């Protein structure tokens, strides 16, 4: 299985949906994986697994903003299609 570290600006809508489905109430410190990168920086990430790849999505303020925006758009699209 391929392992990929992904930053918020490289997230696809499919990965955002997987995050939303896996963490519908949000993620906590218990859900995070903490590791050092090659620059010896501490990285916090959440794990998302698909059939072919295992993603480590870096946690950042920008990720939270992007997820909130995605959820708002998703809710608007649902409301438009439902009603």
PyMOL CGO cylinders between C-alpha atoms (Angstrom):
from pymol import cmd
from pymol.cgo import CYLINDER

trace = [
    CYLINDER, 0.00, 0.00, 0.00, 1.27, 3.45, -0.91, 0.3, 1, 1, 1, 1, 1, 1,
    CYLINDER, 1.27, 3.45, -0.91, 1.67, 5.95, 1.97, 0.3, 1, 1, 1, 1, 1, 1,
    CYLINDER, 1.67, 5.95, 1.97, 1.27, 9.62, 1.16, 0.3, 1, 1, 1, 1, 1, 1,
    CYLINDER, 1.27, 9.62, 1.16, 1.70, 12.70, 3.36, 0.3, 1, 1, 1, 1, 1, 1,
    CYLINDER, 1.70, 12.70, 3.36, -0.71, 15.40, 2.20, 0.3, 1, 1, 1, 1, 1, 1,
    CYLINDER, -0.71, 15.40, 2.20, -0.93, 19.07, 3.08, 0.3, 1, 1, 1, 1, 1, 1,
    CYLINDER, -0.93, 19.07, 3.08, -4.25, 20.96, 3.04, 0.3, 1, 1, 1, 1, 1, 1,
    CYLINDER, -4.25, 20.96, 3.04, -3.67, 22.66, -0.32, 0.3, 1, 1, 1, 1, 1, 1,
    CYLINDER, -3.67, 22.66, -0.32, -3.28, 19.26, -2.05, 0.3, 1, 1, 1, 1, 1, 1,
    CYLINDER, -3.28, 19.26, -2.05, -6.53, 17.76, -0.77, 0.3, 1, 1, 1, 1, 1, 1,
    CYLINDER, -6.53, 17.76, -0.77, -9.04, 16.59, -3.31, 0.3, 1, 1, 1, 1, 1, 1,
    CYLINDER, -9.04, 16.59, -3.31, -12.81, 16.70, -2.73, 0.3, 1, 1, 1, 1, 1, 1,
    CYLINDER, -12.81, 16.70, -2.73, -12.70, 12.89, -2.39, 0.3, 1, 1, 1, 1, 1, 1,
    CYLINDER, -12.70, 12.89, -2.39, -10.19, 13.07, 0.47, 0.3, 1, 1, 1, 1, 1, 1,
    CYLINDER, -10.19, 13.07, 0.47, -12.22, 15.82, 2.13, 0.3, 1, 1, 1, 1, 1, 1,
    CYLINDER, -12.22, 15.82, 2.13, -15.30, 13.56, 1.96, 0.3, 1, 1, 1, 1, 1, 1,
    CYLINDER, -15.30, 13.56, 1.96, -13.32, 10.72, 3.54, 0.3, 1, 1, 1, 1, 1, 1,
    CYLINDER, -13.32, 10.72, 3.54, -12.24, 13.02, 6.37, 0.3, 1, 1, 1, 1, 1, 1,
    CYLINDER, -12.24, 13.02, 6.37, -15.83, 14.17, 6.86, 0.3, 1, 1, 1, 1, 1, 1,
    CYLINDER, -15.83, 14.17, 6.86, -17.06, 10.56, 6.95, 0.3, 1, 1, 1, 1, 1, 1,
    CYLINDER, -17.06, 10.56, 6.95, -14.34, 9.27, 9.27, 0.3, 1, 1, 1, 1, 1, 1,
    CYLINDER, -14.34, 9.27, 9.27, -14.50, 12.24, 11.66, 0.3, 1, 1, 1, 1, 1, 1,
    CYLINDER, -14.50, 12.24, 11.66, -18.10, 13.54, 11.49, 0.3, 1, 1, 1, 1, 1, 1,
    CYLINDER, -18.10, 13.54, 11.49, -17.76, 15.24, 14.89, 0.3, 1, 1, 1, 1, 1, 1,
    CYLINDER, -17.76, 15.24, 14.89, -14.22, 16.44, 14.19, 0.3, 1, 1, 1, 1, 1, 1,
    CYLINDER, -14.22, 16.44, 14.19, -10.93, 14.92, 15.25, 0.3, 1, 1, 1, 1, 1, 1,
    CYLINDER, -10.93, 14.92, 15.25, -9.17, 15.09, 18.59, 0.3, 1, 1, 1, 1, 1, 1,
    CYLINDER, -9.17, 15.09, 18.59, -5.62, 14.67, 19.85, 0.3, 1, 1, 1, 1, 1, 1,
    CYLINDER, -5.62, 14.67, 19.85, -6.32, 10.94, 20.24, 0.3, 1, 1, 1, 1, 1, 1,
    CYLINDER, -6.32, 10.94, 20.24, -6.93, 10.68, 16.47, 0.3, 1, 1, 1, 1, 1, 1,
    CYLINDER, -6.93, 10.68, 16.47, -3.63, 12.32, 15.55, 0.3, 1, 1, 1, 1, 1, 1,
    CYLINDER, -3.63, 12.32, 15.55, -0.35, 10.73, 14.63, 0.3, 1, 1, 1, 1, 1, 1,
    CYLINDER, -0.35, 10.73, 14.63, 2.71, 12.74, 15.68, 0.3, 1, 1, 1, 1, 1, 1,
    CYLINDER, 2.71, 12.74, 15.68, 6.07, 12.30, 13.94, 0.3, 1, 1, 1, 1, 1, 1,
    CYLINDER, 6.07, 12.30, 13.94, 9.22, 14.16, 12.91, 0.3, 1, 1, 1, 1, 1, 1,
    CYLINDER, 9.22, 14.16, 12.91, 9.83, 14.94, 9.25, 0.3, 1, 1, 1, 1, 1, 1,
    CYLINDER, 9.83, 14.94, 9.25, 13.21, 15.02, 7.51, 0.3, 1, 1, 1, 1, 1, 1,
    CYLINDER, 13.21, 15.02, 7.51, 13.72, 18.61, 8.72, 0.3, 1, 1, 1, 1, 1, 1,
    CYLINDER, 13.72, 18.61, 8.72, 13.20, 17.40, 12.31, 0.3, 1, 1, 1, 1, 1, 1,
    CYLINDER, 13.20, 17.40, 12.31, 9.92, 19.35, 12.53, 0.3, 1, 1, 1, 1, 1, 1,
    CYLINDER, 9.92, 19.35, 12.53, 7.09, 17.86, 14.56, 0.3, 1, 1, 1, 1, 1, 1,
    CYLINDER, 7.09, 17.86, 14.56, 4.14, 17.01, 12.32, 0.3, 1, 1, 1, 1, 1, 1,
    CYLINDER, 4.14, 17.01, 12.32, 0.61, 16.19, 13.47, 0.3, 1, 1, 1, 1, 1, 1,
    CYLINDER, 0.61, 16.19, 13.47, -1.60, 14.31, 11.03, 0.3, 1, 1, 1, 1, 1, 1,
    CYLINDER, -1.60, 14.31, 11.03, -4.76, 12.25, 10.77, 0.3, 1, 1, 1, 1, 1, 1,
    CYLINDER, -4.76, 12.25, 10.77, -4.84, 8.98, 8.88, 0.3, 1, 1, 1, 1, 1, 1,
    CYLINDER, -4.84, 8.98, 8.88, -7.21, 8.35, 5.98, 0.3, 1, 1, 1, 1, 1, 1,
    CYLINDER, -7.21, 8.35, 5.98, -7.12, 4.96, 4.27, 0.3, 1, 1, 1, 1, 1, 1,
    CYLINDER, -7.12, 4.96, 4.27, -8.39, 4.02, 0.81, 0.3, 1, 1, 1, 1, 1, 1,
    CYLINDER, -8.39, 4.02, 0.81, -8.04, 0.76, -1.11, 0.3, 1, 1, 1, 1, 1, 1,
    CYLINDER, -8.04, 0.76, -1.11, -4.76, 1.82, -2.70, 0.3, 1, 1, 1, 1, 1, 1,
    CYLINDER, -4.76, 1.82, -2.70, -3.32, 4.52, -0.47, 0.3, 1, 1, 1, 1, 1, 1,
    CYLINDER, -3.32, 4.52, -0.47, -2.83, 5.43, 3.15, 0.3, 1, 1, 1, 1, 1, 1,
    CYLINDER, -2.83, 5.43, 3.15, -2.93, 9.22, 3.58, 0.3, 1, 1, 1, 1, 1, 1,
    CYLINDER, -2.93, 9.22, 3.58, -1.46, 11.18, 6.46, 0.3, 1, 1, 1, 1, 1, 1,
    CYLINDER, -1.46, 11.18, 6.46, -3.19, 14.55, 6.27, 0.3, 1, 1, 1, 1, 1, 1,
    CYLINDER, -3.19, 14.55, 6.27, -1.23, 17.26, 8.05, 0.3, 1, 1, 1, 1, 1, 1,
    CYLINDER, -1.23, 17.26, 8.05, -3.20, 19.11, 10.68, 0.3, 1, 1, 1, 1, 1, 1,
    CYLINDER, -3.20, 19.11, 10.68, -3.12, 22.88, 10.36, 0.3, 1, 1, 1, 1, 1, 1,
    CYLINDER, -3.12, 22.88, 10.36, -5.30, 25.94, 10.79, 0.3, 1, 1, 1, 1, 1, 1,
    CYLINDER, -5.30, 25.94, 10.79, -5.74, 26.01, 7.00, 0.3, 1, 1, 1, 1, 1, 1,
    CYLINDER, -5.74, 26.01, 7.00, -7.05, 22.43, 7.02, 0.3, 1, 1, 1, 1, 1, 1,
    CYLINDER, -7.05, 22.43, 7.02, -9.73, 23.42, 9.52, 0.3, 1, 1, 1, 1, 1, 1,
    CYLINDER, -9.73, 23.42, 9.52, -10.76, 26.37, 7.35, 0.3, 1, 1, 1, 1, 1, 1,
    CYLINDER, -10.76, 26.37, 7.35, -10.82, 24.23, 4.19, 0.3, 1, 1, 1, 1, 1, 1,
    CYLINDER, -10.82, 24.23, 4.19, -12.92, 21.55, 5.90, 0.3, 1, 1, 1, 1, 1, 1,
    CYLINDER, -12.92, 21.55, 5.90, -15.39, 24.14, 7.18, 0.3, 1, 1, 1, 1, 1, 1,
    CYLINDER, -15.39, 24.14, 7.18, -15.72, 25.63, 3.67, 0.3, 1, 1, 1, 1, 1, 1,
    CYLINDER, -15.72, 25.63, 3.67, -16.16, 22.16, 2.17, 0.3, 1, 1, 1, 1, 1, 1,
    CYLINDER, -16.16, 22.16, 2.17, -18.84, 21.25, 4.71, 0.3, 1, 1, 1, 1, 1, 1,
    CYLINDER, -18.84, 21.25, 4.71, -20.73, 24.49, 4.03, 0.3, 1, 1, 1, 1, 1, 1,
    CYLINDER, -20.73, 24.49, 4.03, -20.69, 23.88, 0.27, 0.3, 1, 1, 1, 1, 1, 1,
    CYLINDER, -20.69, 23.88, 0.27, -21.68, 20.25, 0.80, 0.3, 1, 1, 1, 1, 1, 1,
    CYLINDER, -21.68, 20.25, 0.80, -24.63, 21.30, 2.98, 0.3, 1, 1, 1, 1, 1, 1,
    CYLINDER, -24.63, 21.30, 2.98, -25.76, 23.89, 0.42, 0.3, 1, 1, 1, 1, 1, 1,
    CYLINDER, -25.76, 23.89, 0.42, -25.55, 21.34, -2.41, 0.3, 1, 1, 1, 1, 1, 1,
    CYLINDER, -25.55, 21.34, -2.41, -27.50, 18.82, -0.32, 0.3, 1, 1, 1, 1, 1, 1,
    CYLINDER, -27.50, 18.82, -0.32, -30.22, 21.36, 0.46, 0.3, 1, 1, 1, 1, 1, 1,
    CYLINDER, -30.22, 21.36, 0.46, -30.51, 22.38, -3.20, 0.3, 1, 1, 1, 1, 1, 1,
    CYLINDER, -30.51, 22.38, -3.20, -30.80, 18.77, -4.36, 0.3, 1, 1, 1, 1, 1, 1,
    CYLINDER, -30.80, 18.77, -4.36, -33.05, 17.64, -1.51, 0.3, 1, 1, 1, 1, 1, 1,
    CYLINDER, -33.05, 17.64, -1.51, -35.64, 20.40, -1.67, 0.3, 1, 1, 1, 1, 1, 1,
]
cmd.load_cgo(trace, "trace")
